[in-house]
C-alpha cells in the first residue's frame, strides 16, 4: 500500500510543480547549469513526497488520528517547510530548485497539500 501511495503522491507533486513552473516561472526556477530542469523538478517532487510519506508513517506508527482539516494543515506545514528548505538552503545546489520568496513556498504548499489530500482520499477509499 505504501508503494502505491508513494507513487501517487509523487505523480501529484510532480504535476503541481510542473504547473507552478509553467504558470509562475518568474518566481520558481527548476534547474541549474549542472542539473537539468526536468531532473530538478523530479528531485523536488521526490523530496516533497518523502517528507509527506514520513509524516504519514509517523502518524500511523504512533496511532495518531487526526481530523481531515488538521491533517491538511499538517501537510501544508510540511510542504511549505520542505519546499523552503529544498529551495533556500545549501540543498539547493543538489536539488536544483529555487524560489524568490517565502510566500512562493506558501502558495505552492497550498497546491501541493490539496493535491496530496485528494490523492490520500482516493487511495484510502480504494483501500477500504
N, CA, C and O atoms as a MOPAC input file, in Angstrom:
PM7 MOZYME 1SCF
protein

 N      0.80900 1    -1.18800 1     0.00000 1
 C      0.00000 1     0.00000 1     0.00000 1
 C      0.86300 1     1.26900 1     0.00000 1
 O      0.52000 1     2.25700 1    -0.64900 1
 N      1.99200 1     1.23500 1     0.73500 1
 C      2.84000 1     2.41900 1     0.80300 1
 C      3.47600 1     2.74200 1    -0.54600 1
 O      3.65800 1     3.91000 1    -0.88700 1
 N      3.80300 1     1.73100 1    -1.29200 1
 C      4.40500 1     1.97200 1    -2.60200 1
 C      3.40000 1     2.65900 1    -3.51800 1
 O      3.74700 1     3.60300 1    -4.22800 1
 N      2.16000 1     2.19000 1    -3.50300 1
 C      1.11800 1     2.80000 1    -4.33300 1
 C      0.88700 1     4.25000 1    -3.90900 1
 O      0.77700 1     5.13600 1    -4.75500 1
 N      0.81500 1     4.48800 1    -2.60800 1
 C      0.59800 1     5.84600 1    -2.10900 1
 C      1.79400 1     6.73900 1    -2.43700 1
 O      1.62300 1     7.90100 1    -2.80500 1
 N      3.00700 1     6.19400 1    -2.30200 1
 C      4.20800 1     6.96600 1    -2.61600 1
 C      4.20200 1     7.36700 1    -4.08400 1
 O      4.49000 1     8.51800 1    -4.41300 1
 N      3.88200 1     6.44400 1    -4.95500 1
 C      3.86900 1     6.73500 1    -6.39600 1
 C      2.79900 1     7.76900 1    -6.73500 1
 O      3.04800 1     8.68500 1    -7.51800 1
 N      1.61400 1     7.62800 1    -6.15100 1
 C      0.55100 1     8.58700 1    -6.45800 1
 C      0.87400 1     9.97500 1    -5.89200 1
 O      0.59800 1    10.98000 1    -6.54700 1
 N      1.45000 1    10.04700 1    -4.69800 1
 C      1.89000 1    11.33000 1    -4.15700 1
 C      2.96400 1    11.94000 1    -5.06200 1
 O      2.94200 1    13.13700 1    -5.34800 1
 N      3.89300 1    11.11100 1    -5.50200 1
 C      4.98500 1    11.58500 1    -6.35000 1
 C      4.45000 1    12.17300 1    -7.64600 1
 O      4.87600 1    13.24900 1    -8.06500 1
 N      3.52500 1    11.47700 1    -8.27900 1
 C      2.94100 1    11.96500 1    -9.52600 1
 C      2.17500 1    13.26500 1    -9.27900 1
 O      2.30100 1    14.21800 1   -10.04900 1
 N      1.38300 1    13.30300 1    -8.20800 1
 C      0.62200 1    14.51300 1    -7.88700 1
 C      1.56500 1    15.69200 1    -7.63100 1
 O      1.32500 1    16.79300 1    -8.12600 1
 N      2.62500 1    15.46800 1    -6.86800 1
 C      3.58600 1    16.53600 1    -6.59500 1
 C      4.27900 1    16.99600 1    -7.87300 1
 O      4.46900 1    18.19400 1    -8.08200 1
 N      4.65400 1    16.05300 1    -8.71800 1
 C      5.32900 1    16.40800 1    -9.96800 1
 C      4.40900 1    17.23300 1   -10.86800 1
 O      4.85500 1    18.19000 1   -11.50000 1
 N      3.13700 1    16.86900 1   -10.92700 1
 C      2.18400 1    17.62300 1   -11.75300 1
 C      2.01100 1    19.03600 1   -11.21600 1
 O      2.03300 1    19.99500 1   -11.98600 1
 N      1.84100 1    19.17500 1    -9.91500 1
 C      1.68200 1    20.50500 1    -9.31600 1
 C      2.94100 1    21.34000 1    -9.54100 1
 O      2.84400 1    22.51000 1    -9.90900 1
 N      4.10100 1    20.76400 1    -9.32700 1
 C      5.34400 1    21.50900 1    -9.53600 1
 C      5.52900 1    21.90000 1   -10.99900 1
 O      6.02100 1    22.98800 1   -11.29700 1
 N      5.13800 1    21.01800 1   -11.90500 1
 C      5.22000 1    21.35600 1   -13.33400 1
 C      4.30200 1    22.53900 1   -13.65100 1
 O      4.69700 1    23.46600 1   -14.35700 1
 N      3.07800 1    22.49800 1   -13.12500 1
 C      2.14600 1    23.60200 1   -13.36400 1
 C      2.67100 1    24.91300 1   -12.76800 1
 O      2.51600 1    25.98000 1   -13.36100 1
 N      3.28200 1    24.81900 1   -11.60500 1
 C      3.88000 1    26.01300 1   -10.99500 1
 C      5.01700 1    26.54000 1   -11.87100 1
 O      5.15500 1    27.74900 1   -12.05500 1
 N      5.82900 1    25.63000 1   -12.40900 1
 C      6.93900 1    26.08200 1   -13.24400 1
 C      6.45700 1    26.70700 1   -14.54800 1
 O      7.12200 1    27.58300 1   -15.10000 1
 N      5.31000 1    26.26400 1   -15.04000 1
 C      4.76000 1    26.83700 1   -16.27200 1
 C      4.10300 1    28.18900 1   -16.01200 1
 O      4.34200 1    29.14800 1   -16.74500 1
 N      3.27900 1    28.26700 1   -14.97400 1
 C      2.49000 1    29.46900 1   -14.74400 1
 C      3.13900 1    30.49500 1   -13.82100 1
 O      2.69500 1    31.64200 1   -13.77600 1
 N      4.15900 1    30.11700 1   -13.09900 1
 C      4.83600 1    31.05800 1   -12.20500 1
 C      6.34300 1    30.98900 1   -12.41500 1
 O      7.11200 1    30.94400 1   -11.45500 1
 N      6.74800 1    30.98300 1   -13.65500 1
 C      8.17300 1    30.82100 1   -13.96100 1
 C      9.01600 1    32.00600 1   -13.50200 1
 O     10.23900 1    31.89100 1   -13.42400 1
 N      8.39900 1    33.12700 1   -13.20100 1
 C      9.15400 1    34.27000 1   -12.67900 1
 C      9.50500 1    34.10700 1   -11.20700 1
 O     10.37300 1    34.81100 1   -10.69100 1
 N      8.82800 1    33.17100 1   -10.52400 1
 C      9.00200 1    33.01400 1    -9.08500 1
 C      9.64900 1    31.69600 1    -8.68400 1
 O     10.20900 1    31.59000 1    -7.59200 1
 N      9.58000 1    30.69300 1    -9.54900 1
 C     10.13300 1    29.36900 1    -9.25900 1
 C     11.03800 1    28.96500 1   -10.42000 1
 O     10.66400 1    29.08800 1   -11.58600 1
 N     12.22600 1    28.48300 1   -10.08600 1
 C     13.17700 1    28.05500 1   -11.11000 1
 C     13.57300 1    26.61600 1   -10.83100 1
 O     13.95100 1    26.26300 1    -9.71400 1
 N     13.48100 1    25.80100 1   -11.85600 1
 C     13.95600 1    24.42300 1   -11.76700 1
 C     15.14800 1    24.27800 1   -12.67800 1
 O     15.08000 1    24.59800 1   -13.86500 1
 N     16.25500 1    23.79000 1   -12.11600 1
 C     17.45800 1    23.54600 1   -12.88700 1
 C     18.56700 1    24.53300 1   -12.57400 1
 O     18.33800 1    25.64500 1   -12.09700 1
 N     19.75900 1    24.08600 1   -12.85700 1
 C     20.97800 1    24.87100 1   -12.72400 1
 C     21.85100 1    24.51000 1   -13.90300 1
 O     21.42500 1    23.75600 1   -14.77700 1
 N     23.04600 1    25.02500 1   -13.94400 1
 C     23.92100 1    24.68100 1   -15.06200 1
 C     24.29400 1    23.19900 1   -15.02900 1
 O     24.49600 1    22.58500 1   -16.07600 1
 N     24.38700 1    22.62000 1   -13.81700 1
 C     24.75100 1    21.20300 1   -13.69200 1
 C     23.54200 1    20.27700 1   -13.68100 1
 O     23.67200 1    19.08900 1   -13.97500 1
 N     22.37200 1    20.80400 1   -13.34800 1
 C     21.16400 1    19.99000 1   -13.17000 1
 C     20.09500 1    20.50800 1   -14.12300 1
 O     19.75300 1    21.69000 1   -14.10500 1
 N     19.57400 1    19.61800 1   -14.95200 1
 C     18.52700 1    19.99800 1   -15.88700 1
 C     17.21400 1    20.30800 1   -15.18400 1
 O     17.00400 1    19.90700 1   -14.03900 1
 N     16.34400 1    21.01500 1   -15.86500 1
 C     15.06200 1    21.41000 1   -15.27800 1
 C     14.20500 1    20.19600 1   -14.93300 1
 O     13.58300 1    20.15700 1   -13.87100 1
 N     14.16800 1    19.21500 1   -15.81700 1
 C     13.34800 1    18.01800 1   -15.56000 1
 C     13.87500 1    17.25200 1   -14.35000 1
 O     13.09600 1    16.79500 1   -13.51300 1
 N     15.18400 1    17.11200 1   -14.26000 1
 C     15.76800 1    16.41300 1   -13.12400 1
 C     15.50100 1    17.16700 1   -11.82700 1
 O     15.21100 1    16.54600 1   -10.80500 1
 N     15.59300 1    18.47700 1   -11.85100 1
 C     15.32400 1    19.27800 1   -10.65400 1
 C     13.86400 1    19.15500 1   -10.23600 1
 O     13.56700 1    19.04700 1    -9.04700 1
 N     12.96300 1    19.16900 1   -11.19500 1
 C     11.54200 1    19.03100 1   -10.88400 1
 C     11.26100 1    17.66600 1   -10.26100 1
 O     10.54500 1    17.57400 1    -9.26400 1
 N     11.81600 1    16.61700 1   -10.83900 1
 C     11.59000 1    15.26400 1   -10.31600 1
 C     12.24400 1    15.06700 1    -8.94400 1
 O     11.68500 1    14.38600 1    -8.08400 1
 N     13.41600 1    15.65600 1    -8.74000 1
 C     14.09100 1    15.54800 1    -7.45100 1
 C     13.31900 1    16.30000 1    -6.37300 1
 O     13.20000 1    15.82100 1    -5.24500 1
 N     12.80000 1    17.46200 1    -6.70900 1
 C     11.99700 1    18.23300 1    -5.75700 1
 C     10.71800 1    17.48500 1    -5.41800 1
 O     10.32100 1    17.42400 1    -4.25500 1
 N     10.07500 1    16.91800 1    -6.42600 1
 C      8.85400 1    16.12900 1    -6.18300 1
 C      9.15600 1    14.93800 1    -5.28300 1
 O      8.35100 1    14.58800 1    -4.41900 1
 N     10.31400 1    14.31500 1    -5.48300 1
 C     10.70100 1    13.18400 1    -4.64000 1
 C     10.90800 1    13.62600 1    -3.19100 1
 O     10.44700 1    12.95400 1    -2.26800 1
 N     11.58700 1    14.73500 1    -2.98900 1
 C     11.81200 1    15.23400 1    -1.63100 1
 C     10.52100 1    15.58200 1    -0.91600 1
 O     10.35800 1    15.26900 1     0.26300 1
 N      9.60700 1    16.22300 1    -1.61600 1
 C      8.31400 1    16.56500 1    -1.02900 1
 C      7.49400 1    15.31500 1    -0.72100 1
 O      6.82000 1    15.24200 1     0.30700 1
 N      7.55700 1    14.34700 1    -1.60800 1
 C      6.82800 1    13.08800 1    -1.39400 1
 C      7.39800 1    12.34000 1    -0.20300 1
 O      6.65100 1    11.80400 1     0.61600 1
 N      8.69800 1    12.30200 1    -0.10700 1
 C      9.34700 1    11.62400 1     1.00800 1
 C      8.95200 1    12.26300 1     2.33900 1
 O      8.66800 1    11.55400 1     3.30500 1
 N      8.93300 1    13.58500 1     2.39800 1
 C      8.55300 1    14.27500 1     3.63300 1
 C      7.09700 1    13.98600 1     3.99100 1
 O      6.78700 1    13.72800 1     5.15400 1
 N      6.20800 1    14.02500 1     3.01000 1
 C      4.78600 1    13.76900 1     3.27000 1
 C      4.56100 1    12.32800 1     3.71500 1
 O      3.75100 1    12.07000 1     4.60500 1
 N      5.26900 1    11.39900 1     3.10500 1
 C      5.10600 1     9.99400 1     3.48300 1
 C      5.67800 1     9.72900 1     4.87500 1
 O      5.13400 1     8.91400 1     5.62000 1
 N      6.75300 1    10.40100 1     5.22700 1
 C      7.30700 1    10.23700 1     6.56900 1
 C      6.31900 1    10.71100 1     7.62600 1
 O      6.16300 1    10.07100 1     8.66500 1
 N      5.65500 1    11.82600 1     7.36400 1
 C      4.63300 1    12.30900 1     8.29300 1
 C      3.50400 1    11.29200 1     8.39100 1
 O      3.03000 1    10.98300 1     9.48400 1
 N      3.08000 1    10.78100 1     7.25700 1
 C      2.00900 1     9.77700 1     7.23200 1
 C      2.40900 1     8.53200 1     8.02500 1
 O      1.60000 1     7.99000 1     8.77800 1
 N      3.64500 1     8.08100 1     7.85900 1
 C      4.12100 1     6.90100 1     8.58300 1
 C      4.22700 1     7.15300 1    10.08400 1
 O      3.88300 1     6.28200 1    10.88300 1
 N      4.69800 1     8.33000 1    10.47000 1
 C      4.79600 1     8.65700 1    11.89600 1
 C      3.40800 1     8.67100 1    12.52700 1
 O      3.21100 1     8.12100 1    13.61000 1
 N      2.46000 1     9.28900 1    11.86000 1
 C      1.09100 1     9.32600 1    12.38600 1
 C      0.51600 1     7.92100 1    12.52400 1
 O     -0.15900 1     7.61200 1    13.50700 1
 N      0.78300 1     7.08500 1    11.54900 1
 C      0.26400 1     5.72400 1    11.58100 1
 C      0.98700 1     4.88300 1    12.62900 1
 O      0.34400 1     4.10200 1    13.33000 1
 N      2.29600 1     5.02000 1    12.75300 1
 C      3.06200 1     4.22600 1    13.71200 1
 C      2.70700 1     4.55700 1    15.16000 1
 O      2.67700 1     3.67400 1    16.01700 1
 N      2.44100 1     5.83300 1    15.42700 1
 C      2.09500 1     6.23600 1    16.78100 1
 C      0.58300 1     6.27200 1    17.01700 1
 O      0.11900 1     6.76600 1    18.04500 1
 N     -0.16600 1     5.75400 1    16.07100 1
 C     -1.63400 1     5.68800 1    16.16400 1
 C     -2.25000 1     7.03500 1    16.49900 1
 O     -3.10600 1     7.13800 1    17.37800 1
 N     -1.81200 1     8.05300 1    15.79800 1
 C     -2.35000 1     9.39900 1    15.98300 1
 C     -3.41700 1     9.62000 1    14.91900 1
 O     -3.13200 1     9.63400 1    13.72200 1
 N     -4.63600 1     9.78900 1    15.37600 1
 C     -5.74200 1    10.03400 1    14.45400 1
 C     -6.02400 1    11.52900 1    14.40400 1
 O     -6.29500 1    12.15900 1    15.42600 1
 N     -5.95700 1    12.07700 1    13.21100 1
 C     -6.22700 1    13.49600 1    13.02500 1
 C     -7.47900 1    13.67100 1    12.18200 1
 O     -7.75500 1    12.88000 1    11.28000 1
 N     -8.22600 1    14.71500 1    12.49000 1
 C     -9.34400 1    15.06500 1    11.63300 1
 C     -8.78600 1    15.55000 1    10.30200 1
 O     -7.63300 1    15.97300 1    10.21700 1
 N     -9.61000 1    15.48400 1     9.27200 1
 C     -9.12100 1    15.81500 1     7.93700 1
 C     -8.61300 1    17.25500 1     7.83800 1
 O     -7.64300 1    17.51200 1     7.12500 1
 N     -9.24900 1    18.19500 1     8.53800 1
 C     -8.77100 1    19.57400 1     8.45700 1
 C     -7.42200 1    19.74600 1     9.16500 1
 O     -6.58000 1    20.52100 1     8.71000 1
 N     -7.21600 1    19.04100 1    10.25300 1
 C     -5.91600 1    19.11100 1    10.93600 1
 C     -4.83400 1    18.39200 1    10.14000 1
 O     -3.68000 1    18.82000 1    10.12800 1
 N     -5.20500 1    17.29900 1     9.47600 1
 C     -4.24300 1    16.58900 1     8.64300 1
 C     -3.81600 1    17.47400 1     7.47800 1
 O     -2.63600 1    17.52600 1     7.13000 1
 N     -4.77400 1    18.16700 1     6.88100 1
 C     -4.45900 1    19.06600 1     5.77700 1
 C     -3.55700 1    20.20400 1     6.24400 1
 O     -2.64800 1    20.60500 1     5.51700 1
 N     -3.79200 1    20.72400 1     7.43200 1
 C     -2.94700 1    21.77700 1     7.99300 1
 C     -1.53200 1    21.25900 1     8.25000 1
 O     -0.55600 1    21.95700 1     7.97600 1
 N     -1.42300 1    20.04500 1     8.77200 1
 C     -0.11300 1    19.44200 1     8.99700 1
 C      0.62600 1    19.24100 1     7.68200 1
 O      1.81100 1    19.55900 1     7.57700 1
 N     -0.06700 1    18.71700 1     6.68300 1
 C      0.56400 1    18.53300 1     5.37100 1
 C      0.98500 1    19.86600 1     4.76800 1
 O      2.04600 1    19.96700 1     4.15300 1
 N      0.16500 1    20.87500 1     4.94200 1
 C      0.51100 1    22.20000 1     4.43500 1
 C      1.81200 1    22.68900 1     5.06600 1
 O      2.70100 1    23.17200 1     4.36600 1
 N      1.92200 1    22.56500 1     6.37400 1
 C      3.14600 1    22.97900 1     7.05000 1
 C      4.36400 1    22.19700 1     6.59000 1
 O      5.43200 1    22.76900 1     6.36900 1
 N      4.20200 1    20.90300 1     6.44800 1
 C      5.31600 1    20.06400 1     5.99700 1
 C      5.72400 1    20.43600 1     4.57200 1
 O      6.91600 1    20.52100 1     4.27300 1
 N      4.75300 1    20.65800 1     3.69500 1
 C      5.06900 1    21.02300 1     2.31300 1
 C      5.76600 1    22.37200 1     2.22800 1
 O      6.72700 1    22.52800 1     1.47500 1
 N      5.29000 1    23.34500 1     2.99000 1
 C      5.90400 1    24.67200 1     2.96300 1
 C      7.33800 1    24.61300 1     3.47300 1
 O      8.25200 1    25.14200 1     2.84100 1
 N      7.52700 1    23.97000 1     4.61200 1
 C      8.86700 1    23.88900 1     5.20000 1
 C      9.80900 1    23.08700 1     4.29600 1
 O     10.95500 1    23.48400 1     4.08400 1
 N      9.33100 1    21.96900 1     3.77000 1
 C     10.18000 1    21.14200 1     2.90800 1
 C     10.57700 1    21.89100 1     1.64500 1
 O     11.74700 1    21.88700 1     1.26300 1
 N      9.61600 1    22.53100 1     0.99700 1
 C      9.93200 1    23.28200 1    -0.22000 1
 C     10.89900 1    24.42100 1     0.08200 1
 O     11.83100 1    24.66500 1    -0.68400 1
 N     10.68100 1    25.11000 1     1.18100 1
 C     11.57100 1    26.21300 1     1.54200 1
 C     12.98200 1    25.70000 1     1.83600 1
 O     13.96600 1    26.31200 1     1.42100 1
 N     13.07700 1    24.58700 1     2.54800 1
 C     14.38600 1    24.01300 1     2.86200 1
 C     15.09500 1    23.55500 1     1.59100 1
 O     16.29600 1    23.77400 1     1.43300 1
 N     14.35500 1    22.92100 1     0.68800 1
 C     14.96600 1    22.45700 1    -0.56000 1
 C     15.41900 1    23.61700 1    -1.44300 1
 O     16.41000 1    23.50000 1    -2.16400 1
 N     14.69500 1    24.73600 1    -1.38500 1
 C     14.96500 1    25.83000 1    -2.30900 1
 C     15.85700 1    26.93300 1    -1.74900 1
 O     16.46000 1    27.67400 1    -2.52400 1
 N     15.95900 1    27.06500 1    -0.43000 1
 C     16.65800 1    28.21100 1     0.12400 1
 C     17.82000 1    27.86000 1     1.04900 1
 O     18.35700 1    28.73700 1     1.72600 1
 N     18.20400 1    26.60500 1     1.08200 1
 C     19.34500 1    26.18500 1     1.89600 1
 C     20.41500 1    25.61600 1     0.96200 1
 O     20.19900 1    25.55900 1    -0.24900 1
 N     21.54800 1    25.19900 1     1.49200 1
 C     22.56600 1    24.60500 1     0.62500 1
 C     22.09700 1    23.36000 1    -0.14700 1
 O     22.75300 1    22.94800 1    -1.10500 1
 N     20.98800 1    22.76800 1     0.25500 1
 C     20.43000 1    21.65900 1    -0.53100 1
 C     20.05600 1    22.09500 1    -1.93900 1
 O     19.94900 1    21.27000 1    -2.84600 1
 N     19.86100 1    23.38600 1    -2.11500 1
 C     19.50600 1    23.94200 1    -3.41000 1
 C     20.53000 1    23.54900 1    -4.47700 1
 O     20.17200 1    23.34700 1    -5.63800 1
 N     21.77700 1    23.44300 1    -4.09400 1
 C     22.82400 1    23.06300 1    -5.04100 1
 C     22.65200 1    21.63600 1    -5.54400 1
 O     22.98700 1    21.33000 1    -6.68800 1
 N     22.13100 1    20.77000 1    -4.69200 1
 C     21.94900 1    19.36900 1    -5.07500 1
 C     20.61300 1    19.10800 1    -5.75400 1
 O     20.51900 1    18.26500 1    -6.64700 1
 N     19.58400 1    19.82800 1    -5.33300 1
 C     18.23900 1    19.59500 1    -5.85500 1
 C     18.00900 1    20.38700 1    -7.12900 1
 O     17.46100 1    19.85500 1    -8.09500 1
 N     18.41100 1    21.63000 1    -7.14900 1
 C     18.27300 1    22.44200 1    -8.34900 1
 C     16.97800 1    23.22900 1    -8.43400 1
 O     16.52800 1    23.55700 1    -9.53100 1
 N     16.37800 1    23.53300 1    -7.31100 1
 C     15.15500 1    24.34400 1    -7.30900 1
 C     15.44200 1    25.65200 1    -6.59000 1
 O     16.21900 1    25.70100 1    -5.63700 1
 N     14.80200 1    26.70500 1    -7.06500 1
 C     14.95100 1    27.99700 1    -6.42600 1
 C     13.62300 1    28.73100 1    -6.40800 1
 O     12.84400 1    28.64400 1    -7.35700 1
 N     13.36600 1    29.45700 1    -5.32300 1
 C     12.16300 1    30.27600 1    -5.22600 1
 C     12.57500 1    31.68900 1    -4.86500 1
 O     13.64100 1    31.90400 1    -4.28800 1
 N     11.72900 1    32.65500 1    -5.20400 1
 C     12.08700 1    34.04900 1    -4.96000 1
 C     11.82400 1    34.48900 1    -3.53200 1
 O     12.54900 1    35.33100 1    -3.00300 1
 N     10.78300 1    33.92400 1    -2.89000 1
 C     10.42300 1    34.39100 1    -1.55000 1
 C      9.65800 1    33.30900 1    -0.80400 1
 O      9.24600 1    32.30000 1    -1.37700 1
 N      9.48100 1    33.54700 1     0.49000 1
 C      8.77300 1    32.59200 1     1.32600 1
 C      7.31300 1    32.44900 1     0.91100 1
 O      6.74700 1    31.36200 1     1.02100 1
 N      6.69800 1    33.52500 1     0.43700 1
 C      5.29300 1    33.44600 1     0.04200 1
 C      5.09500 1    32.51300 1    -1.14800 1
 O      4.01000 1    31.95600 1    -1.31600 1
 N      6.10700 1    32.33300 1    -1.96400 1
 C      6.01800 1    31.37500 1    -3.07400 1
 C      5.92500 1    29.95600 1    -2.51300 1
 O      5.17000 1    29.13100 1    -3.02600 1
 N      6.68500 1    29.67900 1    -1.46900 1
 C      6.60800 1    28.36800 1    -0.82000 1
 C      5.22900 1    28.16500 1    -0.20800 1
 O      4.69000 1    27.05900 1    -0.24400 1
 N      4.65700 1    29.21900 1     0.35000 1
 C      3.33000 1    29.10700 1     0.95800 1
 C      2.28100 1    28.79200 1    -0.10200 1
 O      1.48200 1    27.87200 1     0.07400 1
 N      2.27400 1    29.54400 1    -1.19600 1
 C      1.27300 1    29.30700 1    -2.24300 1
 C      1.45500 1    27.94800 1    -2.91700 1
 O      0.48100 1    27.24900 1    -3.19500 1
 N      2.69800 1    27.58300 1    -3.17400 1
 C      2.95800 1    26.27000 1    -3.76800 1
 C      2.58900 1    25.16400 1    -2.79300 1
 O      2.07800 1    24.12100 1    -3.20000 1
 N      2.84300 1    25.38600 1    -1.50900 1
 C      2.46200 1    24.41500 1    -0.48400 1
 C      0.96300 1    24.17300 1    -0.45200 1
 O      0.52100 1    23.04300 1    -0.24300 1
 N      0.17200 1    25.22900 1    -0.65800 1
 C     -1.28000 1    25.05800 1    -0.72300 1
 C     -1.67300 1    24.12500 1    -1.86300 1
 O     -2.48400 1    23.21800 1    -1.68000 1
 N     -1.09800 1    24.35300 1    -3.03400 1
 C     -1.40600 1    23.48700 1    -4.18200 1
 C     -0.97100 1    22.05100 1    -3.95100 1
 O     -1.70000 1    21.11300 1    -4.27500 1
 N      0.21800 1    21.88300 1    -3.38900 1
 C      0.71400 1    20.53900 1    -3.09700 1
 C     -0.15900 1    19.83700 1    -2.06700 1
 O     -0.45500 1    18.65000 1    -2.20500 1
 N     -0.56900 1    20.56100 1    -1.04100 1
 C     -1.40600 1    19.96100 1     0.00800 1
 C     -2.76100 1    19.53600 1    -0.52100 1
 O     -3.26100 1    18.46800 1    -0.17000 1
 N     -3.35100 1    20.35400 1    -1.35300 1
 C     -4.63900 1    19.97800 1    -1.93900 1
 C     -4.50800 1    18.73900 1    -2.82000 1
 O     -5.35300 1    17.84400 1    -2.77300 1
 N     -3.45700 1    18.69200 1    -3.61400 1
 C     -3.24000 1    17.52000 1    -4.46700 1
 C     -2.98600 1    16.27300 1    -3.61900 1
 O     -3.53400 1    15.21000 1    -3.91000 1
 N     -2.16600 1    16.39100 1    -2.58000 1
 C     -1.87500 1    15.24400 1    -1.72500 1
 C     -3.10400 1    14.78700 1    -0.96000 1
 O     -3.32400 1    13.58600 1    -0.79900 1
 N     -3.90500 1    15.73200 1    -0.48700 1
 C     -5.11500 1    15.36100 1     0.24000 1
 C     -6.09700 1    14.64700 1    -0.67400 1
 O     -6.75000 1    13.68900 1    -0.25800 1
 N     -6.20600 1    15.10000 1    -1.90400 1
 C     -7.07600 1    14.43000 1    -2.87700 1
 C     -6.58500 1    13.02200 1    -3.15600 1
 O     -7.37500 1    12.07800 1    -3.19400 1
 N     -5.29000 1    12.88000 1    -3.34900 1
 C     -4.71300 1    11.56100 1    -3.60700 1
 C     -4.89900 1    10.65400 1    -2.39400 1
 O     -5.21900 1     9.47400 1    -2.54300 1
 N     -4.70200 1    11.19700 1    -1.19700 1
 C     -4.88400 1    10.40600 1     0.02000 1
 C     -6.32900 1     9.93800 1     0.15000 1
 O     -6.58100 1     8.78800 1     0.51000 1
 N     -7.26400 1    10.81300 1    -0.13700 1
 C     -8.67500 1    10.43800 1    -0.06500 1
 C     -9.00600 1     9.32200 1    -1.04600 1
 O     -9.72600 1     8.38400 1    -0.70300 1
 N     -8.49100 1     9.41700 1    -2.24500 1
 C     -8.75700 1     8.40600 1    -3.27000 1
 C     -8.09600 1     7.08100 1    -2.90500 1
 O     -8.71900 1     6.02700 1    -3.03400 1
 N     -6.84600 1     7.11900 1    -2.45300 1
 C     -6.16400 1     5.86100 1    -2.13000 1
 C     -6.74600 1     5.21300 1    -0.87500 1
 O     -6.80800 1     3.98700 1    -0.78400 1
 N     -7.17400 1     6.02900 1     0.09600 1
 C     -7.78700 1     5.45400 1     1.29500 1
 C     -9.14700 1     4.82200 1     0.99400 1
 O     -9.50400 1     3.80400 1     1.58700 1
 N     -9.90300 1     5.42400 1     0.07600 1
 C    -11.18800 1     4.84600 1    -0.32000 1
 C    -10.97300 1     3.54100 1    -1.09300 1
 O    -11.72100 1     2.57800 1    -0.92400 1
 N     -9.94500 1     3.52500 1    -1.94100 1
 C     -9.65900 1     2.31800 1    -2.69900 1
 C     -9.18300 1     1.19000 1    -1.80200 1
 O     -9.40600 1     0.01500 1    -2.09200 1
 N     -8.52100 1     1.55900 1    -0.70300 1
 C     -8.01700 1     0.56000 1     0.24000 1
 C     -9.15600 1    -0.14400 1     0.98500 1
 O     -9.10000 1    -1.34900 1     1.23300 1
 N    -10.18800 1     0.62800 1     1.33600 1
 C    -11.27700 1     0.02100 1     2.12200 1
 C    -12.38700 1    -0.52500 1     1.27500 1
 O    -13.36100 1    -1.06000 1     1.80400 1

